[in-house]
Amino acid sequence: MDLLNPLDAIFLAFESREHPMHVGGLQLFEPPADAGPDFARDLFADMVAAGEVRTRFRRRPSRMLGGFSSLTWSHADSVDLDYHLRRCALPTPGGMADLLDLTERLHGTLLDRHRPLWEGRLIEGLDDGRFAVYIKMHHALIDGVSAMRLMQRTLTDDPFDTRVRVPWGAPPVPRDGDAQNPWQQLRKALPRMLRSAGSIAEPLRGALDGRLTMPMTAPKTILNTSIGGARRIAVRSWPTERINAIRYATGATVNDVVLAMSAAALRSYLLEHRALPDDPLIAMVPVNIRSIAEADTAEGNMVAACLANLATHLDDPLARLRSISASMRETKQVFTQLPKLEAMALSALLMTPLGVSLLPGFEALPRMPFNLVISNVPGPRKPVYMRGARLDANYPLSIPFESQAMNITLATNGDNLDFGLVGCRRSVPDLDRFPDLLEAGLTELERATA
């Protein structure tokens, strides 16, 4: 049995029917020019035939004391690929609306804890000739950066490579022979952390001095309400060159521009619903803290939780971008002062109020730990293929939390940024409007920097 790290255990503990805790991805592929009508069927047969299933894809929660989840993984001796991987088709005419409707239903369904915590679908029937692959994995198994790196290892930049690689069959990257699990690292580091408590105290002093955006300072909005398990999904892609043009003109980072786009869309959305608060919205921005050596070997979650002021109270788009840039710069400076485990400890401290919102009677708190999560995941920088089919779009789909009814996640895909928006179906009205509002926010920034 393998121990879960503390953050992974939390993802399992917080899961319920109203709060599915899996992350997913919707990938759209353009078949090669010479593909026949049975291309997708043959591809699916090859995927199922890749019967070797690696350790991560055999994991399921172990049970103790009559059914309570423990802090360890057990491993399935065999994996029923006919259950975990299925082929399906959209009803005619098979447009994007049909694909998203199916994906919403798949993404809102809990994974079976008696089986390894992942599922996949190969989806045919799109009217433009493309096919889709949807895969979801429990967040206790993987975070966004690890998931994206694993996906990239199944693809190739060679359009003539006909081998089929599957995530569950990807061989593990060799680890350092002295690598330790997170509990061992924490046990060894705890005395050092206690001796050097000032390493966290100093950034906290900076937070209290106003350099770090703190939890429980976000205003409550219509997005910060109790959620159900059903999901709405919206997707859209933007050329990276448009974001880069604003970055070069302002000195901001790509992530700053993405946050400014999102802030503009949130501001417009809340204005449309007559619900824009006077105080600025706060976003939690996960930042990868893996070293280069750990990029392909460390499992589970390894991120710092940066809180960004989105300056939604400001009408001027450039002033809003400058405020966001300053907030992210100061937050990153605080975290870069800390060794990795101390950064994770500070993140846990900043995230603690989120768990309070799950307790009865606390969901109506007047202030929120933050308003939503906005995450930017690095993806492939050049065209990639699966058995000659080009990856056309790669939409990451993440988790709305209790009192955090919408999530915005994006991924690099060649010359594009692919956005996946996931919201509670009951609590987030008009989510399909949000991509248009993101486009308006980007256009607003382009005009301001022209």
C-alpha positions in Angstrom: 0.0 0.0 0.0 1.1 3.6 -0.7 0.5 6.5 1.6 -1.5 9.5 0.2 0.2 12.9 0.8 -1.9 15.2 3.0 -3.4 17.3 0.2 -4.4 14.2 -1.8 -6.1 12.8 1.3 -8.1 16.0 1.6 -9.4 15.7 -2.0 -10.7 12.3 -1.1 -12.2 13.4 2.3 -14.1 16.4 0.8 -15.7 14.4 -2.1 -19.5 13.9 -2.1 -22.2 13.7 -4.7 -22.4 17.5 -4.7 -18.6 17.9 -4.9 -17.0 15.5 -7.4 -13.2 15.8 -7.0 -11.9 14.7 -10.3 -10.2 16.7 -13.0 -10.6 15.9 -16.7 -9.6 16.9 -20.2 -11.5 17.1 -23.5 -9.2 16.6 -26.5 -10.3 17.2 -30.1 -8.4 15.4 -32.9 -8.3 16.0 -36.6 -7.9 12.6 -38.4 -5.1 12.3 -41.0 -6.0 13.1 -44.6 -5.9 9.5 -45.6 -8.0 8.2 -42.7 -10.8 5.8 -43.6 -14.3 5.7 -42.1 -13.1 3.1 -39.5 -10.2 5.2 -38.2 -11.7 6.0 -34.8 -12.9 2.4 -34.3 -9.5 1.0 -35.1 -7.8 3.5 -32.8 -10.1 2.5 -30.0 -9.3 -1.2 -30.5 -5.6 -0.4 -30.3 -6.2 1.6 -27.1 -8.1 -1.3 -25.4 -5.4 -3.7 -26.6 -2.8 -1.7 -24.7 -3.5 -3.9 -21.7 -0.6 -3.1 -19.4 -1.8 -0.8 -16.7 0.7 1.1 -14.6 0.6 1.7 -10.8 -1.1 5.1 -10.8 -4.0 3.7 -12.8 -4.5 0.8 -10.5 -5.0 2.9 -7.3 -8.2 3.0 -5.4 -8.8 4.1 -1.8 -8.2 1.4 0.8 -10.9 0.9 3.4 -10.7 0.5 7.2 -13.1 0.3 10.2 -16.1 -0.8 8.1 -15.8 1.5 5.1 -14.0 4.7 6.1 -11.4 5.8 3.6 -7.9 5.5 5.1 -4.8 7.4 4.3 -3.4 4.7 2.0 -4.0 3.5 -1.6 -4.7 -0.1 -2.4 -4.0 -1.5 -5.9 -6.3 -3.5 -8.1 -4.8 -6.8 -9.2 -6.6 -6.4 -12.5 -8.2 -3.5 -14.3 -11.4 -4.0 -16.4 -10.5 -1.8 -19.4 -13.9 -2.5 -20.9 -15.3 -0.5 -18.0 -12.7 2.3 -17.7 -12.5 3.0 -21.5 -15.6 3.2 -23.7 -16.5 4.2 -27.2 -19.6 6.3 -27.9 -21.1 8.5 -30.6 -23.0 11.8 -30.7 -26.5 12.0 -32.1 -26.8 13.5 -35.6 -25.8 16.2 -36.6 -23.1 16.0 -33.9 -22.2 19.6 -33.2 -20.0 21.1 -30.4 -23.2 21.6 -28.3 -23.9 17.9 -28.4 -20.3 17.1 -27.4 -20.4 19.5 -24.5 -23.7 18.2 -23.4 -22.3 14.7 -23.2 -19.1 15.9 -21.5 -21.1 17.8 -18.9 -22.9 14.6 -17.9 -19.6 12.6 -17.8 -17.8 15.3 -15.8 -20.7 15.5 -13.2 -20.6 11.8 -12.4 -18.7 10.4 -9.5 -15.9 7.9 -10.0 -16.5 4.5 -8.6 -14.3 4.2 -5.5 -14.4 0.4 -5.7 -12.4 0.7 -8.9 -9.2 2.6 -9.9 -10.2 6.3 -10.0 -10.2 7.1 -13.7 -12.3 6.7 -16.8 -12.0 7.6 -20.5 -14.3 7.9 -23.5 -13.5 8.0 -27.3 -16.3 10.0 -28.8 -17.2 9.9 -32.5 -19.9 11.6 -34.6 -18.8 15.3 -34.8 -20.2 16.8 -38.0 -16.8 18.3 -38.9 -15.1 14.9 -39.0 -13.1 15.2 -35.8 -13.3 12.9 -32.9 -12.8 13.6 -29.2 -11.2 11.9 -26.2 -12.4 12.7 -22.7 -10.5 11.4 -19.7 -11.1 12.1 -16.0 -9.0 11.2 -13.0 -9.5 11.8 -9.3 -7.6 14.9 -8.1 -6.1 12.7 -5.4 -4.2 10.9 -8.1 -2.9 13.8 -10.2 -2.8 17.6 -10.5 -3.1 19.6 -13.6 0.6 19.9 -14.4 1.2 16.1 -13.9 -1.9 15.3 -16.0 -0.7 17.6 -18.9 2.8 16.0 -18.8 1.3 12.6 -18.8 -0.9 13.5 -21.8 2.1 14.8 -23.7 4.0 11.6 -23.2 1.2 9.8 -25.1 1.5 12.1 -28.1 4.2 12.6 -30.6 5.4 15.5 -32.9 5.8 13.0 -35.7 2.6 12.9 -37.8 3.7 9.6 -39.4 4.2 7.7 -36.2 1.4 5.2 -36.0 2.1 3.7 -32.6 -0.7 4.2 -30.0 0.4 5.3 -26.5 -2.1 5.4 -23.7 -1.9 7.3 -20.4 -2.4 4.1 -18.3 0.3 2.3 -20.1 3.0 5.1 -20.1 6.1 3.7 -18.4 7.2 5.6 -15.2 10.0 8.0 -15.5 13.0 6.6 -13.4 13.2 8.2 -10.0 16.2 9.0 -7.9 16.9 5.9 -5.9 16.7 7.9 -2.7 13.3 9.5 -3.5 10.9 9.6 -0.5 7.2 9.8 -0.3 5.6 13.1 0.9 5.0 11.8 4.4 8.7 10.8 4.8 9.7 14.2 3.5 7.4 16.0 5.9 8.5 13.8 8.9 12.2 14.7 8.1 11.5 18.3 7.4 9.2 19.0 10.4 12.0 19.6 13.0 13.7 22.0 10.5 10.3 23.7 9.9 9.7 24.1 13.7 13.3 25.4 14.2 12.9 27.9 11.4 9.3 28.9 12.0 10.4 32.4 11.1 10.6 31.3 7.5 6.8 31.2 7.4 6.3 33.9 10.0 8.2 36.5 7.9 5.9 36.0 4.8 2.9 36.1 7.1 4.1 39.4 8.5 4.4 40.6 4.9 0.8 39.4 4.3 -0.4 41.4 7.3 1.5 44.4 6.0 -0.6 44.2 2.8 2.0 42.5 0.5 0.1 39.3 0.2 -3.6 38.9 -0.6 -5.2 37.0 2.2 -8.1 34.6 2.4 -11.4 35.7 3.8 -11.0 39.1 2.1 -13.0 38.2 -1.0 -16.5 39.7 -1.3 -19.4 37.2 -1.6 -20.9 37.1 -5.1 -23.6 35.1 -6.9 -20.8 32.7 -7.9 -20.1 32.0 -4.2 -23.0 29.8 -3.2 -23.9 26.2 -2.4 -23.4 23.9 -5.4 -24.7 20.7 -6.7 -23.0 17.9 -8.6 -24.3 18.5 -12.1 -22.0 20.6 -14.4 -22.1 23.1 -17.2 -19.1 23.4 -19.5 -18.0 26.1 -22.0 -14.8 26.1 -24.1 -13.0 28.4 -26.4 -9.5 28.8 -27.9 -7.5 32.0 -28.5 -4.3 32.6 -30.5 -1.3 33.0 -28.2 0.0 35.8 -30.4 -2.9 38.0 -29.2 -2.0 37.5 -25.6 1.7 38.0 -26.3 1.1 41.3 -28.1 -0.4 42.7 -24.9 2.3 41.2 -22.8 5.0 42.9 -24.9 3.2 46.2 -24.9 2.7 46.3 -21.1 5.6 44.2 -19.6 3.0 41.9 -18.0 3.3 38.1 -18.0 1.1 35.8 -20.0 -0.6 34.7 -16.8 -1.2 38.4 -15.9 -3.0 38.9 -19.2 -5.0 35.8 -18.8 -6.1 36.9 -15.3 -7.0 40.4 -16.8 -9.1 38.7 -19.5 -10.9 36.7 -16.8 -11.3 39.8 -14.5 -12.9 41.7 -17.4 -15.2 38.8 -18.1 -16.2 38.4 -14.5 -16.8 42.2 -14.1 -19.1 42.2 -17.2 -20.9 39.0 -16.2 -21.6 40.4 -12.7 -22.7 43.7 -14.1 -25.1 41.9 -16.5 -26.6 40.2 -13.4 -26.6 43.4 -11.4 -24.3 41.7 -8.8 -20.9 43.4 -9.1 -19.5 44.0 -5.5 -17.7 47.2 -4.6 -14.6 45.2 -3.5 -12.4 43.4 -6.0 -12.8 39.7 -6.6 -9.9 37.4 -5.4 -8.7 34.4 -7.5 -6.7 31.4 -6.3 -4.0 30.8 -8.8 -2.2 27.4 -8.4 1.5 27.7 -9.1 3.6 24.6 -9.8 6.5 24.2 -7.3 8.0 21.0 -8.7 11.7 21.1 -9.6 12.7 20.2 -13.1 13.9 16.8 -11.8 10.5 16.1 -10.2 8.5 17.2 -13.2 7.7 13.7 -14.5 8.3 11.7 -11.3 6.4 13.4 -8.4 2.9 12.1 -8.1 -0.1 13.6 -6.4 -0.4 17.4 -5.9 2.5 19.8 -5.5 1.4 23.4 -5.9 1.5 26.7 -4.1 -1.8 28.6 -3.6 -1.3 32.2 -4.8 -4.1 34.6 -4.2 -4.5 37.3 -6.8 -6.5 40.6 -6.5 -8.5 40.8 -9.8 -9.2 44.5 -9.5 -12.7 44.0 -10.8 -13.7 47.3 -9.1 -11.6 49.2 -11.7 -13.2 50.3 -14.9 -9.9 51.0 -16.8 -8.6 47.8 -18.4 -4.9 48.9 -18.2 -5.2 50.0 -14.6 -6.8 46.6 -13.9 -3.9 44.8 -15.6 -1.3 46.8 -13.7 -3.0 46.0 -10.4 -3.2 42.3 -11.2 0.5 42.2 -12.2 1.5 43.9 -9.0 -0.6 41.5 -6.9 0.8 38.4 -8.6 4.4 39.7 -8.4 4.2 40.4 -4.7 2.6 37.1 -4.0 5.2 35.2 -5.9 8.0 37.1 -4.1 6.6 35.9 -0.8 6.5 32.2 -1.9 10.0 32.3 -3.5 11.4 33.1 0.0 10.3 29.7 1.2 11.6 26.2 0.7 9.1 23.9 -1.0 7.6 22.2 2.1 7.2 25.6 3.8 5.5 27.0 0.7 3.1 24.0 0.8 2.5 24.6 4.5 1.7 28.3 3.9 -0.6 27.3 1.0 -2.4 25.0 3.3 -2.8 27.8 5.8 -4.2 30.1 3.2 -6.6 27.4 1.9 -7.9 26.4 5.3 -10.9 28.7 5.3 -12.2 26.9 2.2 -12.8 23.8 4.3 -14.8 25.9 6.7 -17.4 26.6 4.0 -18.2 22.8 3.9 -19.4 22.9 7.5 -23.1 23.3 8.1 -24.0 27.0 8.9 -20.7 28.3 7.5 -21.6 28.4 3.8 -23.3 31.8 4.4 -20.1 33.6 5.6 -20.1 37.3 4.5 -16.6 37.0 3.2 -15.0 34.3 1.1 -11.5 32.7 1.2 -11.5 33.5 -2.6 -14.0 33.8 -5.3 -12.8 31.2 -7.8 -9.8 29.3 -9.1 -8.1 30.4 -12.3 -5.3 28.0 -13.4 -2.9 28.1 -16.4 -1.4 24.7 -17.2 1.6 24.5 -19.6 0.9 22.2 -22.6 2.6 21.3 -25.8 4.2 24.2 -27.7 4.1 22.6 -31.1 1.7 20.4 -33.1 1.3 16.9 -31.6 -0.4 13.7 -32.9 -1.9 10.4 -31.9 -1.6 7.8 -34.6 -1.4 10.6 -37.2 -4.4 12.5 -35.9 -3.5 16.1 -35.0 -4.5 17.4 -31.6 -6.7 20.4 -32.5 -7.9 21.5 -29.1 -7.1 20.4 -25.5 -9.6 21.8 -23.0 -8.8 21.2 -19.4 -11.8 20.7 -17.1 -11.4 21.1 -13.4 -13.4 21.3 -10.1 -15.9 23.9 -8.8 -15.7 23.8 -5.0 -18.4 24.4 -2.5 -19.1 28.2 -2.5 -16.8 28.4 -5.6 -19.4 27.6 -8.3 -17.1 28.3 -11.3 -13.6 27.3 -12.3 -11.5 28.7 -15.2 -8.6 26.5 -16.4 -6.5 27.0 -19.6 -3.8 25.1 -21.3 -1.2 25.9 -23.9 -1.7 24.0 -27.2 0.7 24.9 -29.9 -0.1 28.4 -31.0 -3.3 28.6 -29.0 -4.5 28.9 -25.4 -7.5 26.5 -24.8 -9.9 27.6 -22.1 -12.2 25.1 -20.2 -14.8 26.7 -18.0 -16.7 24.4 -15.6 -19.6 25.6 -13.4 -22.3 24.3 -11.2 -25.3 23.7 -13.5 -27.8 25.0 -10.9 -25.8 27.9 -9.5 -24.1 29.5 -12.6 -26.6 31.0 -15.0 -25.5 31.7 -18.6 -22.1 30.1 -18.4 -22.2 29.7 -22.2 -22.0 33.5 -22.4 -18.6 33.6 -20.6 -16.4 32.8 -23.7 -17.9 35.9 -25.4 -17.1 38.0 -22.4 -13.5 36.7 -22.3 -13.2 37.7 -26.0 -14.6 41.1 -25.1 -12.1 41.5 -22.3 -9.2 40.6 -24.6 -10.4 43.0 -27.3 -10.7 45.7 -24.6 -7.0 45.2 -23.7 -5.9 45.2 -27.3 -7.6 48.5 -27.9 -6.1 50.0 -24.8 -2.6 49.0 -25.9 -2.9 49.8 -29.6 
